[in-house]
Amino acid sequence: MRSVSYLGFGGVVAVAMIAASSAVGASAETFVNAPQPRVTTPAAGKTETAIFAGGCFWGVEGVFDHVKGVVSATSGYAGGTTGSPSYEQVSTGTTGHAEAVRVVFDPAKVSYAELLRIYFSVVADPTMLNAQGPDHGTQYRTALFPQSAGQERVARAYLQQLTAAHTFARPIVTRIEHTSRFYPAEGYHQNFMAKNPTYPYIVINDAPKVDALRRMMPNLYRS
């Protein structure tokens, strides 16, 4: 599991080295080319907001930053009961929050259904319960936080579609949760992948996800 501390006036990040056993497990990650969603919704405005939890928010944010039509991706916390939580609090696994990413997107360029396909294809393994890669705990669970009735309808339909198609060898445990509250993470977590492309955790766990997006969905990828 990663461990984060920060020093100095600029919030410079110093992260503990990843245990060798965790690195080996993470490097074996495979990706699934999930099917096109059969249910979608028409664009409801110039922008929409969606929230996804898929393990460490560095990688989730990093992938969505490379999706055409995404206006912004912000790392943060969602799904818990603690108000204005800190990284240290969420890391205890006692706040109910998951590391999550708020995605603002242009639905005329990329639909919520397409974001779901990206999520299930390259962002997260939906068959892992309260864990992703080397990270374990409820704060690393996979969860969808629909921000409208339309999004929830699309999310539920896609989960049913993936299950019926046996897209994954094991049962999907990704939850649909309801909250509109999102707490942005500390500044040193934002754009972490872009700012630290050679950091070992990023190289092993997250950079392969961006590469998979580029290879598998070139029409949705932006450099």
C-alpha positions as CSV (number, residue, x, y, z in Angstrom):
1,M,0.0,0.0,0.0
2,R,1.2,3.5,-0.7
3,S,2.0,5.9,2.1
4,V,1.9,9.7,1.6
5,S,3.4,12.5,3.6
6,Y,4.1,16.1,2.5
7,L,6.8,18.6,3.4
8,G,7.5,22.3,3.1
9,F,5.4,25.2,2.0
10,G,4.6,23.8,-1.4
11,G,3.3,20.5,-0.2
12,V,6.1,18.5,-1.8
13,V,5.2,14.9,-1.8
14,A,7.3,12.1,-0.4
15,V,5.8,8.7,-0.9
16,A,7.2,5.5,0.6
17,M,8.5,2.9,-1.8
18,I,6.1,0.2,-2.9
19,A,6.7,-3.3,-1.4
20,A,8.1,-5.7,-3.9
21,S,5.3,-8.1,-3.5
22,S,2.7,-5.5,-4.2
23,A,4.6,-4.3,-7.3
24,V,4.7,-7.8,-8.7
25,G,1.0,-8.2,-8.2
26,A,0.1,-4.9,-9.8
27,S,2.3,-5.4,-12.8
28,A,0.2,-8.5,-13.7
29,E,-2.9,-6.4,-14.3
30,T,-4.9,-7.2,-17.4
31,F,-7.5,-5.1,-19.2
32,V,-10.9,-6.0,-20.6
33,N,-12.4,-4.5,-23.7
34,A,-15.9,-4.0,-22.4
35,P,-18.7,-3.9,-24.9
36,Q,-20.4,-0.8,-26.1
37,P,-23.2,0.2,-23.7
38,R,-26.6,-0.5,-25.2
39,V,-28.4,2.2,-23.0
40,T,-27.3,5.8,-23.1
41,T,-28.9,9.2,-22.5
42,P,-29.0,12.3,-24.8
43,A,-26.8,15.3,-23.9
44,A,-28.6,17.3,-21.2
45,G,-26.4,20.4,-21.3
46,K,-23.1,21.8,-22.2
47,T,-21.4,19.9,-19.4
48,E,-22.3,17.1,-17.0
49,T,-20.6,15.8,-13.8
50,A,-19.9,12.2,-12.9
51,I,-18.1,10.7,-9.9
52,F,-16.2,7.4,-10.0
53,A,-14.3,5.5,-7.3
54,G,-11.8,3.0,-8.6
55,G,-9.0,2.5,-6.2
56,C,-6.2,5.0,-5.9
57,F,-7.4,8.3,-7.3
58,W,-4.1,9.1,-9.0
59,G,-4.8,6.5,-11.7
60,V,-8.5,7.2,-12.1
61,E,-7.8,10.9,-12.6
62,G,-4.9,10.2,-14.8
63,V,-7.0,8.1,-17.2
64,F,-9.9,10.5,-17.4
65,D,-7.5,13.4,-18.1
66,H,-6.7,11.6,-21.3
67,V,-10.3,11.2,-22.5
68,K,-11.6,13.5,-25.3
69,G,-14.5,15.5,-24.1
70,V,-13.4,15.5,-20.4
71,V,-13.2,19.1,-19.2
72,S,-11.7,18.4,-15.8
73,A,-10.9,15.5,-13.5
74,T,-10.4,16.2,-9.8
75,S,-9.2,13.8,-7.1
76,G,-11.1,13.7,-3.9
77,Y,-13.3,11.7,-1.5
78,A,-17.0,10.6,-1.7
79,G,-19.4,8.2,-0.1
80,G,-18.7,8.7,3.6
81,T,-20.1,10.6,6.5
82,T,-17.1,12.6,7.6
83,G,-17.3,16.2,6.5
84,S,-14.3,17.8,4.9
85,P,-12.1,14.7,5.3
86,S,-8.4,14.7,5.0
87,Y,-6.2,12.1,3.3
88,E,-5.0,10.8,6.6
89,Q,-8.6,10.3,7.9
90,V,-9.7,8.5,4.7
91,S,-6.7,6.3,4.8
92,T,-7.8,4.8,8.1
93,G,-10.8,3.2,6.3
94,T,-13.1,4.5,9.1
95,T,-14.7,7.5,7.4
96,G,-16.8,5.6,4.9
97,H,-15.3,7.7,2.1
98,A,-13.7,6.2,-1.0
99,E,-11.0,7.8,-3.0
100,A,-12.9,9.2,-5.9
101,V,-12.6,11.4,-9.0
102,R,-15.1,14.0,-10.1
103,V,-15.3,14.2,-13.9
104,V,-16.8,17.2,-15.7
105,F,-17.4,16.3,-19.3
106,D,-19.0,17.6,-22.5
107,P,-21.7,15.1,-23.3
108,A,-21.7,16.2,-26.9
109,K,-18.2,14.8,-27.2
110,V,-18.2,11.9,-24.8
111,S,-21.3,10.3,-23.1
112,Y,-21.6,9.0,-19.6
113,A,-22.1,5.6,-21.1
114,E,-18.7,5.9,-22.8
115,L,-17.1,7.0,-19.6
116,L,-18.5,3.8,-18.0
117,R,-17.0,1.7,-20.7
118,I,-13.6,3.3,-20.1
119,Y,-14.0,2.8,-16.4
120,F,-14.8,-0.9,-16.7
121,S,-12.2,-1.5,-19.4
122,V,-9.1,0.2,-18.1
123,V,-9.7,2.1,-14.9
124,A,-10.7,-0.5,-12.4
125,D,-11.2,-4.2,-11.8
126,P,-14.8,-4.4,-10.7
127,T,-14.4,-7.9,-9.4
128,M,-12.1,-6.9,-6.5
129,L,-13.9,-6.2,-3.2
130,N,-12.5,-3.2,-1.3
131,A,-9.2,-3.4,-3.1
132,Q,-7.4,-2.4,-6.3
133,G,-3.9,-3.5,-7.2
134,P,-1.7,-3.2,-4.2
135,D,-4.2,-1.1,-2.2
136,H,-6.7,-2.6,0.2
137,G,-9.5,-1.1,2.3
138,T,-13.0,0.2,1.9
139,Q,-11.5,3.5,0.8
140,Y,-10.2,1.7,-2.4
141,R,-13.6,0.2,-3.3
142,T,-15.1,0.5,-6.8
143,A,-18.2,2.5,-6.8
144,L,-20.3,4.7,-9.2
145,F,-22.0,7.8,-7.9
146,P,-24.7,8.8,-10.4
147,Q,-25.4,12.5,-10.4
148,S,-28.8,12.2,-12.1
149,A,-31.6,9.8,-12.7
150,G,-30.4,9.4,-16.2
151,Q,-26.9,8.4,-15.1
152,E,-28.2,5.9,-12.7
153,R,-30.4,4.3,-15.3
154,V,-27.4,4.0,-17.7
155,A,-25.2,2.7,-14.9
156,R,-27.6,0.0,-13.8
157,A,-28.3,-1.1,-17.4
158,Y,-24.6,-1.4,-18.1
159,L,-23.9,-3.4,-15.0
160,Q,-26.7,-5.8,-16.1
161,Q,-25.2,-5.9,-19.6
162,L,-21.7,-6.7,-18.4
163,T,-23.1,-9.4,-16.1
164,A,-25.2,-11.0,-18.7
165,A,-22.3,-11.0,-21.2
166,H,-20.0,-12.6,-18.7
167,T,-17.5,-9.9,-19.5
168,F,-15.6,-10.7,-16.3
169,A,-14.7,-14.2,-15.1
170,R,-15.7,-13.3,-11.5
171,P,-18.8,-11.5,-10.2
172,I,-18.9,-7.7,-10.4
173,V,-18.9,-6.1,-6.9
174,T,-18.9,-2.5,-8.0
175,R,-21.6,-0.6,-6.1
176,I,-23.9,2.2,-7.1
177,E,-24.0,4.7,-4.3
178,H,-25.9,7.9,-3.9
179,T,-24.3,11.2,-2.8
180,S,-23.8,14.6,-4.4
181,R,-21.1,15.5,-1.8
182,F,-17.6,15.5,-3.1
183,Y,-14.6,16.7,-1.2
184,P,-11.5,17.6,-3.3
185,A,-8.3,16.1,-2.1
186,E,-5.3,18.0,-1.0
187,G,-3.4,19.9,-3.7
188,Y,-0.5,17.6,-3.8
189,H,-2.8,14.8,-5.0
190,Q,-4.1,16.7,-7.9
191,N,-2.6,15.9,-11.3
192,F,-0.2,13.5,-9.5
193,M,0.3,11.3,-12.5
194,A,1.1,14.2,-14.9
195,K,3.5,15.7,-12.3
196,N,5.2,12.5,-11.4
197,P,5.3,10.3,-14.5
198,T,8.4,8.4,-13.4
199,Y,7.2,7.7,-9.8
200,P,7.4,3.9,-9.2
201,Y,3.7,3.6,-8.1
202,I,2.6,5.5,-11.3
203,V,4.9,3.5,-13.6
204,I,3.7,0.1,-12.3
205,N,0.0,0.7,-11.5
206,D,-1.3,3.7,-13.4
207,A,0.7,4.4,-16.6
208,P,-0.4,1.0,-18.1
209,K,-4.0,2.1,-17.8
210,V,-3.4,5.2,-19.9
211,D,-1.5,3.1,-22.4
212,A,-4.4,0.7,-22.6
213,L,-6.8,3.5,-23.2
214,R,-4.7,4.7,-26.1
215,R,-4.4,1.2,-27.6
216,M,-8.0,0.0,-27.1
217,M,-10.0,3.2,-27.6
218,P,-7.9,5.5,-29.9
219,N,-11.0,7.4,-30.9
220,L,-11.5,8.5,-27.3
221,Y,-7.9,9.1,-26.4
222,R,-6.1,12.4,-26.3
223,S,-2.4,12.9,-25.5
